[in-house]
Amino acid sequence: MSSRSTQRQNTRPTMRDVAERAGVAVVTVSRVVNGIGTVREETAERVNAAINAIGYQRNEIARSLRPGQTSMTVGLLLGDLTNPFYASLAKAAVDVANRAGYAVLLSTADEDPEVERRAVGELIGRRVAGLIIVPDQGDHAFLDEVNAHDQVPIVFVDRPATGAEADVVVVDNEGGGAAATQHLIDHGHRRIAILVAPSYYTTGRRLRGYRKALRRSGIPVDEDLVVTLRRGTTDDASAATHALLTSERPPTAIFSTTGFLTEGVLRASQRLRAPVAVVGFDDFKLADMLPTPVTVVTSDTEELGRHAAHLLIDRINGVGTPYRRTVLPVRLIARGTGELGPPPRSRSQSQSQSQSQ
């Protein structure tokens, strides 16, 4: 392989590369890319085909930077912005970045791998100094290719990424799941259901904590009480809760693994007027103001954003330590719903079952 070919593999494709592939002048490529001047339609199609084939991306900011100047912008790529969790995380990260002199470009992928890949490419194309990403469930090996030339520092937050190495900041999801379940066990419950949002890293670890707490207490896991939803919506959680509470052997307690799911559990149990203990993961507004305040396992979401932003700025400034995995603690806030004991009949049944074992 020639030295020129080797060099091409290690650098971002340029307009000259596009021009060579399309068999046109560089100025023609520039006109197509920037939408200026006149180019014949068939020539423009050839140029666009070459752009797509070699993965050329226009640097939106490079033209405004002096030689050697570093962008003072960072990218923040999040999940669903209607989720208060991500809004809180973003606000804290932006505050830290702004204090360090960085502007923030905010984007969202909403759990779509193709949208995420395009968003990452666009942010890197804008010469951001670093990226904070809430990764989706897909394979992130593509980052090695997209980021090969620029080597933009990346920090993953809330979840690690598959196929890519970088700094990671998460909360203790497994420990929180175990704490929620153990709390219900300590209040006399043996039939504890769990509602799991689609198998993201976070809720998967919370389910693992649920299983661990039951095993530790000598309670067999009843798979009929482990409900994995197709979507993590309030309506899905409400329907699943209705089905559980109207079954032949309903649970006496429910652990819901996200704030949206907790809302659905509360709505369904209220409509049925069914006495059921509830512990949710993630706090939400007015949870402490309901007729029976909601017991939750919660983390400091703003600290999650702050910590990720500080890590990223360290990397931008050249801190060369090995990649770090930071796990932030969670805490259980006992307010009322998680302290309800099982109905007397369920309690006596549980005791009879324990004696027969």
C-alpha positions in Angstrom: 0.0 0.0 0.0 1.4 3.4 -0.9 2.2 6.0 1.7 -0.4 8.3 0.2 -3.1 5.6 0.6 -2.0 4.9 4.2 -2.3 8.6 5.0 -5.8 8.8 3.5 -7.0 6.1 5.8 -5.9 8.1 8.8 -7.4 11.5 7.8 -10.8 12.9 7.3 -11.8 12.8 3.6 -11.3 16.2 1.9 -12.8 18.0 -1.0 -9.8 17.0 -3.0 -10.6 13.3 -2.3 -14.2 13.9 -3.5 -12.9 15.7 -6.6 -10.6 12.9 -7.5 -13.3 10.3 -7.1 -15.9 12.3 -9.1 -13.4 13.3 -11.8 -14.0 17.0 -11.3 -12.2 20.1 -10.1 -12.1 21.0 -6.4 -13.9 24.2 -7.1 -16.8 22.2 -8.5 -17.0 20.2 -5.3 -17.0 23.4 -3.3 -19.9 24.8 -5.3 -21.9 21.6 -4.7 -21.1 21.4 -1.0 -21.8 25.0 -0.3 -24.7 25.4 -2.7 -23.2 28.3 -4.6 -22.6 28.9 -8.3 -23.9 26.8 -11.1 -23.1 23.1 -11.6 -24.6 20.8 -14.2 -27.2 18.4 -12.7 -25.3 15.2 -13.8 -22.1 16.6 -12.4 -23.7 17.5 -9.1 -25.1 13.9 -8.9 -21.6 12.5 -9.5 -20.2 14.7 -6.8 -22.9 13.8 -4.3 -22.3 10.1 -5.0 -18.6 10.5 -4.3 -19.4 12.4 -1.1 -21.6 9.5 0.1 -19.1 6.9 -1.0 -16.1 8.2 1.0 -18.0 9.8 3.9 -17.0 13.4 3.3 -18.3 15.9 5.9 -18.1 19.6 5.6 -16.4 21.3 8.6 -18.9 23.9 9.6 -16.6 25.6 12.0 -13.1 25.0 10.6 -13.4 27.9 8.2 -13.9 30.3 11.1 -11.0 29.1 13.1 -7.5 30.4 12.8 -4.7 27.8 12.4 -4.1 26.1 15.7 -7.2 27.5 17.3 -9.4 25.0 19.3 -13.1 25.1 19.2 -14.7 26.3 22.4 -17.8 24.2 21.9 -18.8 20.8 23.3 -21.6 18.6 22.1 -24.3 17.0 24.3 -26.2 14.1 22.8 -29.1 12.9 24.9 -32.2 10.7 24.9 -35.8 11.8 25.1 -35.8 15.5 26.1 -39.4 15.2 27.4 -37.9 13.1 30.2 -37.2 15.4 33.2 -34.2 13.2 34.0 -32.4 14.2 30.8 -33.4 17.8 31.1 -31.9 18.0 34.6 -28.7 16.2 33.5 -28.4 18.6 30.5 -28.8 21.7 32.6 -26.1 20.7 35.0 -23.7 19.7 32.2 -24.3 23.0 30.4 -23.7 25.0 33.6 -20.3 23.4 34.1 -19.3 23.8 30.4 -20.4 27.4 30.4 -18.3 28.2 33.5 -15.3 26.7 31.8 -15.9 28.9 28.8 -17.5 26.4 26.4 -20.7 26.8 24.5 -22.9 23.7 24.2 -24.5 22.2 21.1 -27.4 20.1 22.2 -28.8 17.2 20.1 -31.1 14.2 20.7 -31.2 10.7 19.2 -34.3 9.4 21.1 -32.9 5.8 21.2 -32.6 5.6 17.4 -29.1 4.2 16.4 -29.2 5.8 12.9 -30.2 9.2 14.2 -27.5 8.9 16.9 -24.8 8.0 14.3 -25.7 11.0 12.1 -25.8 13.3 15.1 -22.4 12.3 16.3 -21.0 12.8 12.8 -22.5 16.2 12.5 -21.2 17.3 15.9 -17.7 16.1 15.1 -18.0 17.8 11.7 -18.6 21.1 13.6 -15.3 20.7 15.3 -16.6 20.3 18.9 -13.9 20.1 21.5 -15.6 17.1 23.1 -18.8 15.1 23.4 -21.0 13.9 26.2 -23.3 11.1 25.0 -26.2 9.2 26.5 -25.7 6.1 24.3 -28.5 4.0 22.8 -28.5 0.2 22.8 -26.7 -0.2 19.5 -23.1 -1.0 18.8 -20.8 2.0 19.1 -17.8 0.6 17.2 -18.7 3.2 14.5 -17.1 5.9 16.7 -13.6 4.5 15.9 -14.3 5.3 12.2 -16.2 8.6 12.6 -13.7 9.9 15.2 -10.5 8.4 13.7 -9.0 11.7 12.5 -10.3 14.2 15.1 -9.9 12.0 18.2 -12.6 14.1 20.0 -12.7 13.2 23.7 -16.0 11.4 24.6 -17.7 10.8 27.9 -20.7 8.4 28.1 -23.2 9.2 30.8 -26.1 7.2 32.3 -25.1 4.1 30.4 -21.8 2.6 29.0 -21.6 2.0 25.3 -21.1 -1.3 23.5 -18.0 -1.5 21.3 -16.4 1.8 22.4 -14.0 2.7 25.2 -14.3 6.1 27.0 -15.0 7.6 30.4 -18.3 6.5 31.8 -20.5 8.0 34.5 -23.5 6.0 35.8 -25.6 5.6 38.9 -25.7 2.5 41.1 -28.7 1.0 39.3 -28.2 -2.5 40.6 -27.7 -1.4 44.2 -30.8 0.8 43.9 -32.9 -2.1 42.5 -31.8 -4.2 45.4 -32.5 -1.5 48.0 -36.0 -0.9 46.6 -36.8 -4.7 46.7 -35.3 -5.2 50.1 -37.3 -2.3 51.5 -40.5 -4.0 50.4 -39.4 -7.4 51.8 -38.6 -5.7 55.1 -42.2 -4.5 55.2 -43.6 -8.0 54.9 -44.0 -8.5 51.2 -43.2 -11.7 49.4 -45.2 -11.3 46.1 -43.3 -8.3 44.7 -43.8 -7.5 41.0 -41.4 -5.5 38.9 -42.1 -3.4 35.9 -39.1 -3.1 33.6 -38.9 -0.6 30.8 -37.4 -1.9 27.5 -34.1 -3.5 28.1 -31.8 -0.5 28.4 -28.7 -0.9 30.5 -30.2 1.0 33.4 -33.4 -0.9 33.9 -31.6 -4.2 33.2 -29.3 -3.5 36.1 -32.3 -2.6 38.3 -33.9 -5.9 37.5 -30.6 -7.6 38.5 -30.8 -5.9 41.9 -34.4 -7.0 42.3 -33.4 -10.7 41.7 -30.4 -10.4 44.0 -32.5 -9.0 46.9 -35.1 -11.8 46.5 -32.5 -14.5 46.4 -30.7 -13.1 49.4 -34.0 -13.2 51.4 -34.7 -16.8 50.3 -37.7 -15.8 48.2 -38.0 -17.6 44.8 -38.4 -15.3 41.8 -41.8 -15.7 40.3 -41.3 -14.9 36.6 -45.0 -14.1 36.3 -44.3 -11.1 38.4 -41.4 -9.9 36.2 -43.1 -7.7 33.5 -40.9 -6.3 30.7 -42.8 -3.7 28.8 -42.6 -3.2 25.0 -42.4 0.5 25.6 -41.5 2.5 28.7 -44.6 4.6 28.7 -47.0 5.5 31.4 -49.9 3.9 29.5 -48.1 0.6 29.1 -47.3 0.6 32.8 -50.9 1.3 33.7 -52.1 -1.5 31.6 -49.6 -3.9 33.0 -50.4 -2.9 36.6 -54.1 -3.4 35.9 -53.4 -6.9 34.6 -51.3 -7.8 37.6 -53.7 -6.5 40.2 -56.7 -8.2 38.7 -55.0 -11.6 38.3 -55.8 -14.6 40.4 -52.7 -14.1 42.6 -52.0 -10.4 42.5 -48.8 -9.0 44.0 -48.9 -7.1 47.2 -46.1 -4.7 46.1 -44.7 -3.3 42.9 -41.2 -2.0 42.1 -41.3 0.3 39.0 -38.0 0.9 37.4 -38.6 4.4 36.0 -40.5 7.5 36.9 -42.9 7.1 33.9 -43.7 3.6 35.0 -44.3 4.7 38.5 -46.9 7.2 37.3 -48.7 4.3 35.4 -48.6 2.1 38.5 -50.2 4.8 40.6 -52.9 5.6 38.1 -54.0 2.0 37.7 -53.9 1.2 41.4 -56.0 4.3 42.1 -58.6 3.4 39.5 -58.9 -0.1 40.9 -58.7 1.1 44.5 -56.3 -1.7 45.1 -54.0 -1.6 48.1 -50.5 -2.2 46.8 -47.2 -1.0 48.1 -45.1 0.9 45.5 -41.4 1.8 45.3 -40.3 3.7 42.1 -36.8 4.4 40.7 -36.2 8.1 40.1 -38.0 10.9 41.9 -40.5 13.1 40.2 -42.3 16.3 40.8 -45.1 16.2 43.4 -44.2 12.7 44.4 -44.2 13.9 48.0 -47.5 15.8 47.7 -49.8 12.9 46.7 -52.4 11.6 49.3 -49.9 8.8 50.0 -46.5 10.2 49.2 -44.4 8.0 46.9 -41.4 6.1 48.1 -38.5 6.3 45.6 -35.0 5.3 45.0 -33.3 8.4 43.6 -29.9 9.7 42.5 -28.5 13.2 42.1 -29.2 13.7 38.4 -27.5 17.1 38.4 -24.3 15.5 39.8 -24.4 13.0 37.0 -24.3 15.9 34.5 -21.8 17.9 36.4 -19.4 14.9 36.8 -19.6 14.0 33.1 -18.9 17.6 32.1 -15.9 17.9 34.5 -14.5 14.6 33.1 -14.9 15.9 29.6 -13.1 19.2 30.3 -10.3 17.3 31.9 -9.9 15.2 28.7 -10.0 18.3 26.5 -7.3 19.8 28.7 -5.1 16.8 28.1 -5.5 14.8 31.3 -4.1 11.4 30.3 -5.2 9.0 33.0 -6.8 5.7 32.0 -10.5 5.7 31.2 -12.5 6.1 34.3 -15.8 4.4 35.3 -17.6 6.4 37.9 -20.6 5.0 39.8 -22.6 7.6 41.7 -24.6 6.4 44.8 -28.4 6.3 45.1 -30.6 6.6 48.2 -34.1 5.4 49.1 -36.6 8.1 50.3 -39.3 6.4 52.4 -42.5 8.5 52.1 -45.5 6.2 52.4 -46.3 4.0 49.5 -43.3 1.7 50.1 -44.1 1.3 53.7 -47.6 -0.2 53.3 -47.7 -3.8 54.5 -49.4 -6.6 52.7 -53.1 -7.2 53.4 -53.7 -9.5 56.5 -54.8 -12.4 54.2 -51.6 -12.1 52.1 -49.5 -12.0 55.3 -51.0 -15.1 56.7 -50.6 -16.9 53.4 -47.0 -15.9 53.3 -46.5 -17.3 56.8 -48.2 -20.6 55.9 -46.0 -20.9 52.8 -42.9 -20.2 54.8 -43.8 -22.9 57.4 -44.6 -25.5 54.6 -41.1 -24.9 53.1 
